[in-house]
Amino acid sequence: MAEHVDRYIPANTNSGWGIASLIIALVILCIVTATYIHKENYKHPTDPTWHGVGSGDDAQAPIHTAEHP
């Protein structure tokens, strides 16, 4: 009769943490960069300084209504 041969191979589940950490660091970098760009460039539509130079929009143009021609 043949002897029993143990064929169990333990799983190596601890590899890949370096790549996972790199991807998480890149995600955090992207979030920080997007937040910085947004805070530096976003102007609320009611902000009178959001009109761009040469855009044709005149931030100082008076509003003409029936009461104020």
Backbone as numpy.savetxt, mean C-alpha at the origin, in Angstrom:
# Nx Ny Nz CAx CAy CAz Cx Cy Cz
11.99 -65.34 7.25 11.16 -64.18 7.25 12.05 -62.94 7.25
11.61 -61.88 6.48 12.40 -60.67 6.35 12.22 -59.78 7.58
13.28 -59.09 7.90 13.20 -58.18 9.03 12.47 -56.90 8.63
11.85 -56.29 9.60 11.12 -55.03 9.36 12.12 -53.90 9.11
11.89 -53.13 8.03 12.72 -51.98 7.70 11.88 -50.73 7.95
12.36 -49.91 8.84 11.63 -48.68 9.17 11.82 -47.67 8.05
10.73 -47.28 7.40 10.80 -46.35 6.28 10.28 -44.97 6.65
10.12 -44.71 7.90 9.61 -43.40 8.35 10.66 -42.33 8.10
10.24 -41.26 7.42 11.12 -40.11 7.18 10.46 -38.90 7.85
11.10 -38.35 8.87 10.48 -37.22 9.56 10.37 -36.00 8.64
9.27 -35.30 8.75 9.04 -34.13 7.92 9.92 -32.97 8.39
10.47 -32.26 7.43 11.28 -31.08 7.74 10.38 -29.86 7.55
9.65 -29.48 8.60 8.67 -28.40 8.50 9.19 -27.07 8.99
10.45 -26.98 9.35 10.98 -25.73 9.87 11.77 -24.95 8.83
11.81 -25.42 7.62 12.55 -24.67 6.60 11.61 -23.66 5.94
12.17 -22.60 5.38 11.37 -21.60 4.69 11.07 -20.36 5.51
11.48 -20.34 6.77 11.20 -19.17 7.60 11.95 -17.93 7.12
13.10 -18.11 6.53 13.86 -16.97 6.01 13.12 -16.30 4.86
12.60 -17.09 3.94 11.85 -16.53 2.80 10.55 -15.91 3.29
9.87 -16.57 4.21 8.64 -16.01 4.76 8.91 -14.68 5.45
9.99 -14.58 6.18 10.34 -13.33 6.85 10.66 -12.24 5.84
11.34 -12.60 4.75 11.64 -11.63 3.70 10.36 -11.10 3.06
9.41 -11.96 2.78 8.15 -11.53 2.17 7.37 -10.64 3.12
7.33 -10.98 4.39 6.64 -10.14 5.37 7.31 -8.78 5.47
8.63 -8.74 5.44 9.35 -7.46 5.48 9.04 -6.63 4.24
8.95 -7.27 3.07 8.60 -6.53 1.85 7.18 -5.99 1.91
6.25 -6.76 2.48 4.87 -6.29 2.62 4.83 -5.07 3.54
5.53 -5.13 4.65 5.57 -3.99 5.57 6.19 -2.78 4.89
7.26 -2.98 4.12 7.88 -1.89 3.38 6.91 -1.27 2.38
6.15 -2.09 1.68 5.16 -1.58 0.72 4.07 -0.78 1.42
3.60 -1.25 2.56 2.56 -0.54 3.31 3.09 0.81 3.79
4.30 0.83 4.33 4.90 2.08 4.82 5.10 3.05 3.66
5.59 2.56 2.52 5.81 3.42 1.36 4.50 3.99 0.84
3.47 3.16 0.71 2.18 3.64 0.22 1.57 4.65 1.18
1.71 4.43 2.48 1.19 5.37 3.47 1.91 6.70 3.37
3.23 6.67 3.22 4.01 7.90 3.11 3.62 8.68 1.85
3.54 7.99 0.72 3.17 8.66 -0.54 1.78 9.26 -0.42
0.84 8.53 0.17 -0.53 9.03 0.34 -0.55 10.29 1.22
0.15 10.24 2.33 0.13 11.39 3.25 0.79 12.61 2.62
1.80 12.42 1.78 2.50 13.54 1.15 1.72 14.14 -0.02
0.90 13.35 -0.70 0.29 13.81 -1.94 -1.22 14.00 -1.91
-1.92 13.38 -0.99 -3.38 13.46 -1.00 -3.85 14.83 -0.54
-4.75 15.38 -1.31 -5.43 16.61 -0.91 -6.92 16.32 -0.94
-7.60 16.67 0.11 -9.04 16.48 0.17 -9.69 17.39 -0.86
-10.76 16.94 -1.50 -11.39 17.76 -2.53 -11.87 19.14 -2.06
-12.10 19.31 -0.78 -12.51 20.62 -0.28 -11.32 21.51 0.07
-10.12 20.98 -0.04 -8.92 21.75 0.23 -8.66 22.71 -0.95
-8.61 24.02 -0.70 -8.44 24.96 -1.82 -7.06 24.87 -2.48
-6.11 24.20 -1.88 -4.77 24.11 -2.47 -4.61 22.90 -3.38
-5.66 22.12 -3.61 -5.50 20.90 -4.40 -5.47 21.18 -5.90
-5.87 22.36 -6.32 -5.85 22.68 -7.75 -4.41 22.74 -8.24
-4.13 22.00 -9.30 -2.78 21.96 -9.84 -2.50 23.16 -10.71
-1.24 23.55 -10.77 -0.83 24.66 -11.61 -0.99 24.25 -13.07
-1.68 25.08 -13.85 -1.87 24.80 -15.27 -2.97 23.81 -15.55
-3.76 23.43 -14.56 -4.81 22.44 -14.78 -6.07 23.06 -15.37
-6.12 24.38 -15.40 -7.32 25.04 -15.90 -8.31 25.34 -14.79
-8.15 24.69 -13.66 -9.01 24.98 -12.51 -8.45 26.20 -11.80
-9.30 27.15 -11.55 -8.87 28.33 -10.82 -9.45 28.26 -9.41
-8.60 28.03 -8.45 -9.06 27.88 -7.07 -9.65 29.18 -6.55
-9.29 30.31 -7.12 -9.75 31.60 -6.63 -10.93 32.13 -7.45
-11.43 31.37 -8.41 -12.52 31.85 -9.26 -13.79 31.99 -8.43
-14.50 33.11 -8.61 -15.75 33.30 -7.86 -16.83 32.38 -8.41
-17.73 32.01 -7.53 -18.85 31.16 -7.92 -20.01 32.07 -8.31
-20.50 31.91 -9.53 -21.60 32.72 -10.02 -22.92 31.99 -9.78
-23.81 32.66 -9.08 -25.15 32.12 -8.84 -26.16 33.17 -9.25
-27.43 32.85 -9.13 -28.48 33.81 -9.49 -28.45 35.02 -8.55
-28.03 34.81 -7.32 -27.98 35.90 -6.36 -26.76 36.76 -6.55
-25.66 36.16 -6.98 -24.40 36.88 -7.15 -23.89 36.68 -8.58
-24.26 37.58 -9.51 -23.83 37.39 -10.90 -22.36 37.67 -11.10
